Amino acid sequence: MHRTSFKAALLVSTFLFQSGLMNAHSLAAPASLSPILPVDSPFAVASPLPYEAPRFDKIKDTDFQPAIEAGMVQDLADADAVANNPAPPTFENTITALEKAGQLLSRANSLFQNLVQSNSSDTLQKVNQEEAPRLQAHSDAILLNPKLFARVKAVYDARETSGLNSDQQFLALRYYRKFVHSGAELSETDKARLVDLNGKIATREAQYLDRLLAADNAGAVVVDSKAELDGLTEAEIAVAAQAAKDRKLDGKYVIALRNTTQQPILASLKNRALRERILNSSEMRGDTAGATDMRDLIATLAQLRAQKAQLLGFADFAAYTLSEQMAKTPEAARKLLTDLVPATTAKAKAEAAEIQALIDRQKGGFQLAAQDWEFYAEQVRKAKYSFDESEVKQYFELNRVLQDGVFFAANQLYGITFKERHDLPVYDPDVRVFEVFDADGKSLTLFYADYYARPNKTGGAWCNFINQPSGLDNRKPIIVNVANFTKLAAGQPALISFDDVTTMFHEFGHALHAMFSVKYYPSQNGFNLPTDVIEFPSQFNEHWALDPIVFAHYAKHHATGAPMPQPLVEKIKAARTYGEGYATMEILAASLLDLEWHSLKADAPKQDPDLFEAAALEKNAVDLPQIPPRYRSPYFLHIWGNGYEANYYSYTWGEILDDDAYEWFKENGGLNRANGQRLRDKMLGPGYTADPMALYRDFRGRDPSAKALERQRGLD
């Protein structure tokens, strides 16, 4: 996540994803599943296309379920073969064998998990509902197998005396910890209870994803007249008119909701009543009775997770989750957040006072409310910095930002180059494909760019593998960046905000991490890192969006090609910390809300989400009425359906690392190949082959300091 826009839904591969042991989405094959995959299935063998690129021209939504189910059977057989191997356990016949397992499941499920969020359909949603609990049961069947655990433990116990190199020793340690963390040392009775809890959790997480997509679509605001849209550009009004036509509401206008609480459109809309309608619709997603009501679902999920944590010997789910993260304890994560609250509150209140003064000067006759903040903050920004977002957008055409900004910065830092390919099938006509080459000219990865919003796409932005790269099999990565930028009418330039520019740099930071950290053992790839380290490469990459060399290369007028005038550039830089009180407060509120939900004890009664949320925000002194949390509980996708439960603090934790690392760059010459290579060699390339803090110390020469974050956000 960066300062003002959330990077949703990074599908973080948990440890053992490639081998089918993915914590939330692998599976145990029930006896009723057929082990036979039709020979004409596009998943029956690896794709013959370059990089084994998915055959989207051949793959149908109905192909996924049989492939996933046959993959479960195959994966379980692979794991059973390891567990029942009569030879004494060794790293090669146990750990390496597990790393090679589950190829069919990996092929089908990696792609499925991406499409069910980026290009969903009724069929894919149905498959997800049915297969999510089976995938979880499959994971349990492997991770709770006592014979398999005994072999893993034997390799772990002998890791320092059996001739393993440092990478292998660390992987053996991680395997052992993963099995223990997943319940391998429980009694058989408790294992059965854990399997039941995991199945219920997986089922409800799948239900949540489907219901949230429906809630987002149902929350779209219908506007009767163009006059109500005063303040929007003609292009934005055309988008709203087309959205209405798509719903057979000709003559009306539809405002679709973004994933966050605040909606970008509120910065421009002059109609206060409409602003209130839009924000209210955003805040009430999933919070009203009916088919999209999330409240009982999330309250039940919180209970189930608390019960799971207790069964595994932890005080609460936050303690369970953070024991495997860089922060280690909920107390450490909470302190990181609460230490920022006083300075953030002071800055936010000062911003609110400035905005209220402007409202009073305009004789508005009302007190600042949440729906007013962005509209009047934009006016304050203009008054203080002569900064007009609509003026700035003229210099940010999406393709130029991508090619001359995002790709250019990566070339300057790492020497990589890009070539667009038009010979590979895609899952939507708007998706673009680029082949990426390393500095030595060798092919490195395929990169898919899917930037425009669609009704069947989950809100937010994220980065995924859509295959599972493997040094063992010489399989190179295929990476996708997904966003939800508004697609304008045909012939209109794709102009985006600077906030969206930063989103593109952010998500490509994840892509860089993914392409640079492909290791011999797939489970060591960078996306397997603890969640509170995952955001470091992406947030670090955001800094290059405003680097003078990079900025001058891409910030050019879409019609004339003229560079952005230097006075306007300086205004953007001067305005960089304006609004940081608001932006920091909304992220702190969401992060602390997440920790409160996952600090519930197993014997706590089921919560009323509205009452719980209000109490949690008040308890942590982040309940400013004009600044709602970035996500309210019902539509907090990250913590209920995307693997960030008890982990949303990781964006702030990662920002400490990224701001501190960027200061090292500034101290050592900034944007150049030598500095980029150092970061690649010491932080991005190693993946999960060592303790992340040890890697950071080796790069920086010391522990990270939060002072850089405070300076970046103007909180010092």
N, C-alpha and C positions, 0 to 999 in steps of 0.2 A: 504494500500500500504506500502511496506517496501522500503528500500533504493534503490534497483535497479530493482525491478520487480513489475509491477502493478497488483493489485488485482482487476480485472475488475468485473463489473456486479453483485455486491451484490444486489439481488432483495429485497430491503428494503421494508418491509410491512409498508405501511402508516397506520395512525390511522384508525381504523374501517375495516381493511382488513377482519377479520374473519366474520364480519356481512355483508360482501358484499359491504361495502361502500368504497372500496379501490379507492383512488383518480384517478389512471391512468388505472386501469383494473377492474372495476365493471360494472354494466350495468342497463339500464332501458329497460324494456321489451316492444318493439314495439308490436302493436296489432297483427302483422303478425306472431309473434313467437308462437310456439305451447307450451302450458303449460304441455303437457303430455310427460313423458319420458317413452320409452319402458321398460317393466318390466324386460327384459333380459339385460338392460344396466348395465355394471359393476359399474356405479355410482348411480344406483337407490337406493341402500342401502349402509350403511357403509361396508367396506371390513370386511370379517370374519377372516382375517389373524391377527396374533399378532400385536398389536399397530395399527390396521386398516391399515396395510401396503398395498400399492397399488398392485392390481392384474395385474402386468405387463404381465403375461401370458394370461390374458383375455382381457386386454384393447387394442383396436385398435385405430389408429389415427382418424378414422371416428366416434369414440364414443364421442369425446370431444364436438363437436359443438352442438349436441342435448342436451347434459347434461348441457352445459353452458347456452343455451337458455332457457331450462326448469328451470334452477337455477335462471335465471333472474326473471322469472315470479313468482316463489316461494318467492324469496327474496323481491320483490316489494310488494307482498301480505303481507308478514310478517311486513314490514315497514308500510304499510297502516293500518294494524291492530293496530299498536302502535299509529299511528297518529290519528286514529278515535276512540280510546278507550274512552268511555263516562266517565270513572272514572277519578277523579282528578289526575294529573300527579304526580308520585312518582318515586324515583330512581328505584324501582323494576319493575314497569309496563312500564317504559320508557327506561332507560339506560340498565338495565339487559335484558329486552326484546330485545333490539337491539343487545346486545352482543350474544344472542342465535339465532338470525335470520340467514337465508341464508345458511343452512347447505349443501344443494346440490350444490349451487354455489361454496361454499368454497372447497368442495371435488374435484370438477372438475377443477376449475380455478387455485387452488394452484398447482396442478400437471401439468396442461397445461403450466403455465408460466415458470415452470422449463424446461419442455421438449422442448418448442419452441426455447430455447437457447442451451440446452445441447444435444439434440438428434432430431434435426429438420428434417422435410420432406416437400415435396411439399404440402401435405395435411395440415400439421400443419401451414405452412406459410400462406396458403389460409385462414384457419380458423382465424388466427391472424389478417389478413387484414380485414376480414369481421366483426369479433367480437370486435376488439379494440374500434371502435367508438360507438358500441352499449353498451359495458361495461362502457365507459365514460358517455354515455347518462343515463345509469342506475344509476350511482353514482350521476349525477346531479338531476335526478328525486327524489332521496331520500334527498340529502343534500339541495335542494332548495324547499322542501315541506314546506309551511308555517305552516301547522298544526303541523307537526312533530317538526319544529324548536320552535314553541311556547311551546310545552311540554318540550323540552330540556332546553329552557331558564327558564321555571318555576322551574325545578329541580335545575338548576344552581343558580338561585336567592335565593333558599331556602337551599342551600347546607350547610350553617353554622348553621342553626336553625332546621333542620329536622332529627337530630340524626344520620347523616352519619358519618362513621369512616373516617380517614384521606385519605385512599386509594380511597374511594368512592367520597369524596369531590374533590380530584384531578382529578378523572376520569370525574366527572360532569363538572369541569372547562375545561378539554380538549375537551369534546364533544361540549360544547358551542363555544369554540374558533375555533374548526374545522368547524362547521357550518358557523360561521361568515366569516372565512377565505375562505370558498368555495362559498360565495356570498348569504347567506341566508337573509341578510338585504337589498339586492338590490331591486329595483322596478321590477315589472313584465316584463316591457320592457327590462330592463337591464339583467334580468335573462335569457330571451330568447336569447339575444345576447351572453351571457356567454355560454349557452348550445351550440350554434352554434360554438363559438370559441373552446370550449373544444372538440367538435366532430372533427373539422378540425385538431387540435393538435394531438389527439389520432390517427387519420388516418395516418398522416404523420410520427408519431413515429413508427407505425407498418411498414410502407413502408421503413423507414430507416433501421430497423432491417433486413428485407429481403435483401435490396440492399447491406448492409454492408457485409453480409455473401457472397453474390455473388462477391463483390469487393475483399474481402480477397482471395477467390478462384481464381479469374481472375488475381490477382496480383502475384500469384506464378511465380517464375522465372525458365524458362527452360534452362538447361545447356547441351551443346552438348557433351562434353568430360569429362572423369574422370580427365584428367590432370588439368582442370580448377579448380578442387576442392581440389587442393593441400593445405594441412593444416588440413583438416578434418580427423577424424578417419575413419577406415574402416566401423565401425558400422554406423556412420553418413552418409557415402556415400551409404551404403546399404539402409538406409531409403529413401534417395533421389532417388535411383534407383527404389525402390518399388513404391514411389509416382508417378514416371513417368509411370511405368507399369499400375498403376491404371487409368491413363489417356490415356492408349493405346499409349504411347510414348516409346516403348521398345528401349533400347540402349541409351536413354537419362537420364537426372537427373532433378528432380524438387525440388526446394527449396520453401517450403511453408512459408507463412508470419505469424509471431506472431502479436499480437494485437498492440504492441507499435511501435513507429517510428523506433528506433534502433532495430536491429535484432541480437539475441545472436550469430548467426553463423558468424557474421562479426569479432568477436574476434579471429577467427581461420583462416579464408580464406586469403591466401597469394596473390591471384590474385586481384590487385587493381581495374581493370576494372570491374570484377565481383562484387566486393564489392559495387562499384558505381551503377551498375545495380540493385542490390538488394535493396540498400537504396532508390534509385530513385523510384523503384516500390512500396516500402513501403510508401514513402512520397506522391506519386501520386494516392494512392487508393481513388477512389471517386472524383478525381480532374481532370478528363478528360472527354471529350464528349463521350456519349454512354449510354448503359443500366445501368451502375453502377455510373453514374455521381451524386454526392450528392449535388452539390453546390446550385442549386436553392432550393432544398428540405430543407437544413439547414437554408438558408437565409429566407425562408418563415416561418419556425418554429420559428426563432428568432423574426420575425415580429409579428406572432400570439401571442407568449408569452408576448411580450411587450404590445400588445393591451389588453390582458387579465389582466395584472397587472394594467394598467390605469383604466380599467373598475372597478376593485376592490379597487381603491383609492390609488394605490401606484405609485411612480415615475417611477419605472421600475421593471422588473421581478426579478432582484436580491434583491431589497428591499422587494418585495412580499414574496420571498422564505425565506430570512434570518430573517424576522420578527418572524418566528416560529422556528428558530435555536438557538443554544447556543450563537453564535456570535452576534445575534440580528440585526446587520446592515451590509450592504456591506462595509461601511467605516472601521468597525472593522476587517472584513475579509481581506480587501485590505491592511490595515496597518500591519497585521500579516505577509503578504507575502512580501510587499515592504520593511519592516524593515530588512528582511533577504537578500535582493538583494545585497547590497554593499559587505558584507562579502562573500557571495556566488560567486559574480563576481570575487573578488580578488582571491579566492581559485581556481575557474575554470580557470582563466587566468594563474595562476601559474602552474596548471596541463598541460595546453596547451603548455606553454613554455618548460616544461620538455619533453613533447612528441615531439615537434618540434626539440629540441636539439638532441633527439635520431634519428629522421628522417635525420637530417643533418649529424650526425656522420656516418650513413649508406649510405650517399651520395644519398639520395632518389631523390633530385632535385625537390621537390614540397613542397607547403605549406599545412599544416595540414587541412584536410577537414572532414566533418561529417562522411563520410564513413570510414575514417582512424582511428577515435578516439579509438574505442574498440580494434582494432588490435594492435595498438602501445601502448595503455594504458596497455594491457596485458603484453607486453614486458617490459614496465617500472615497472609494478608490480613485474614481475619476477626478474628484475635487482635489485630492491630495497629490495624485501622481499623474493626472490627466490621462488615465488608463482606461481605455474603452475596449472591452472584450470583442465587440463586433469589429472594431478596427483591426485588432490584433489578428483575428481569424483570417483576414485577407492574405496573411503571409504564411499560413499553415495549411497547405494543400496536402492531403493525406499521402499520396504517392511520393511527393517530394520529401516529406518528413521521413518516410520509410527509407527511401533510397539514398537521399543526400544527407540525412540526419542519423537515423538509427544505424543503417548499414555503414555509413561513412565513419562514424565514431568507432564501430567495431573494427573496421579496417585499420584505422589509425592506431588503435590500441593493440590489436592482436594479429594484424596482417591478413585477416580472412577476406575473401571476395565472394561475390554473389552473381548467380546467373539465373534469370527466370526461365522456368520450363513450362512449356505449353503442351507437352506430350503425355502428361500423366493425368489420370482421371481425378476429379475432386468430388466432394459430397454436396457442394452447392456451387452454383456458377460464380458467386462472388469470391470464392476461395482462390488464392494465388499460391503457386509453388515456386520455391527458389532452391537451387542447389548451392551449397556452401562449400568453398574450397579453403583449405588451410594455407598458411603462409608459404609452404613449400609446393603448393599447387595440387596436393592430394585432396581427393574428395573427402568431405567431413560429415555432411549431414544433408537431409532434405528439410526445408523449413516451409511450413504451410501457414499462410496469413489469412485469418478469417475475422475481419474487423467490423462488419456491419450487423446491426441488430436485426433479428427475425422473431416472429411470434413464437417459434418453436425452439428458441434459444434461451437458456437460463441467463438472467441478468448478470452484469459484472464483466470482468476480464480475467483471463487465466492462461496458463501455459501447461501443456501436457506432452508427454511422449504419446505417440499413437502406435508405437511398437515397443518392443523391449530390447534395447541394444545390448550386445554381449560380446566381450572380447573372446570368450570361449568359442563362440560361433562366428566370429568376424562379422557380426551384424551391426551395421552403423545405425545411428539414431535417426528417427523421423520425429520432428518436433512441430507442434502447432501453437501459435498464439491466437487467442480468441478474445474479441472485444464486442462491445455493443454500441458502436458509434452510429449516429443517425445517417441513413443513406438518403441523399437528396434525389430529386427527380432527375430523370435522364437529361444529360446535357449540362447539369449544374455541377460546378466544381465541388469536390469533396473537401470542404473547409472544416477544420476542427479547432477546438479551443486549445489553449496551452496546457490545460489540464489533461486533455486527451493526448496531446503530444507526450506529456510525461508518462501517461499510461503506456504508450507504445515503447518508450525507452525501458520502462519498468519490466514489462512482460518479456521484452527481448533480453533483459538481463537474466531472467530465468532460462531462456533458450540458450544463451551463451554458456551458462553453468551446465546445462544438460549436454551440450555438444562437446564441451571440453573435458567432462568428467567420466567418459565411458571407460570403464576399467575392465580388467580381465575377468573378474568375477562380477556378474551383473548386480548383485546386491550392494556393491560398493559405489554404484553410480550416485552422482550428487543429489538426485531427488530422494534418496533414501536417508538423507541427513535428518536430525531432529528438526521439528517444525520451526523452532525459534532460531535456526540458522538458515533455513531455506530462503528467507526473505532478504538475507544480506546481499547476494549478487544482484537481485532485481532492484532493490532500493539504491544500491551503489550506482547502478547504471543510469538511474534517473539524473544524476549530477551532470552528465554530459549533455543533457538537453539545453542547458544554459552556458555550456563552455563556449567562450568567444569564437574559437575556431570552428566548432561544430555548428553553432547557432548561425553563424554567417553563411555556412554552406547550405543550409536548408531553409532559413527564414526569408523567403523571397515572395514577392507579390504574385498571386496565382495568375494574374492576367498579363502583367508587364515583365515579370521576372526580376524586377528591381529589388535589391536587398532592403530589408526593413531599415528605415531611417534610424540612425544611432540614438537620437533623442527618445524614440519609442522603445528601443532596446533598453536604454537606461531606466525608463519608466517601469518596464517589466521587472528589472532587477531590483529597483527601489521598492517596488510593491511586493517583493517576494515574501516578506514576513508579515505583510498586512493580512489580517484574518487568521493568523496562526493561533490566536486565543480560541477562536471558534473551532478551527480544524482540530486542534489538539484536544479540546474539551470533548468533542463528539467521539473521538477515537478512545479517549480515556474512559468515557462513560460506557461505551460498548465493551471494552476490554474488561472493566471491572464487573459489568453485568454478567459477562461470560464466566468469570471466576466465581461470582456469587452462585450462579446456577449450578456450577459443578463443585461447590463446597457443601452442598446439601448432604446430610447424613442419610444412611440407608433407612433409618426408622422415621425420617421426617415425613409428615403427611404430604399428599399431593398438593402442589401449590396452585393458587390462582395466579396465572402469569401477570396479569395487570397489577395486582396488589404486590406481588413479589418484586416486580420490576421497579415500581415506585419506591418501595422500601430499600431496595438495593442501591438505587441511585442516591437516595437521601443519606443512607448510611455512609457512603463514600464521598459525600459532599460534591457530587457531580450532577446535581439535579437542577441546574439553571433552566428555568422554563423556556427561555428563548433558544436553548441549544439542546434539542433532543439527541439521544445517542445515535450514532451513525446507523445502527440497526436496532430497531425494537425487537423484543423477544420473538414474536411470531414469525418475522421474516428474516431472522438472523441465520441465513443460509450456512455460513461458515461453521457454526457450532452445532447445527442440527442435521446437516447433510453433507458436509464437505471436509470433515476430518480436522477441523480447528477447535474442537471442543476442549475447553480449558487451555486453549493455546492462542487465543486471539491477541493476547499480549505480545505475541512473537513479532508483530509488525513494529512495535515500539522497541523491543529488544534488538531486532535486526537493524533498526535505524541507528541505534547507538554504534553498532559495528560499522555500518556503511558511512556515517558521517565522520567517524574517527578515521576510517581508511581513506576517505576522500581528502582529509586534511593531510595525511601522509603524502598523497599525490601532489597536493599543492606545495608541500615542503620540498618535494623532490623533482620539480620540473613539469608537473601536470601531465597533459595528454601526450604520451609518446610510447613508442614500441617497447622500450626497455621497461618502463613502469608497468605497461600492460602485461608483458611477459612475466614480470615478477608476481603480479596478482594471479595470473593464470597458473603459474608453477606452484605457488604456495597456498592459494585459497580455492580457486575454481577447479583446477585439474585434479587435486587429490581425491575429490569426492568424499566418501565416508571410509577412508582408510586409516584414520587416526582421530583422536579427540579433537573436535573443532576448535576448542579454546587453545590447544597446543598449536594448531595450525595458525591461528590468528596471531599468537605471540611470536611465532617464527616470522610471520609477514611484517608485523608492526614493530616488533622489538619490545613490546610490553603488553599489559592487559588493556582492553578498550576503556576509554573514558567517556562518560556521558556529557562532558563539557562541550564536545563538538555538536552534539544534538541540540543542546540548549542554545548555542550560538546560531545554528542553522535556523532554528525556530524563533529566534528573537526572544527567548525566555531568560537569557542571562542578565 
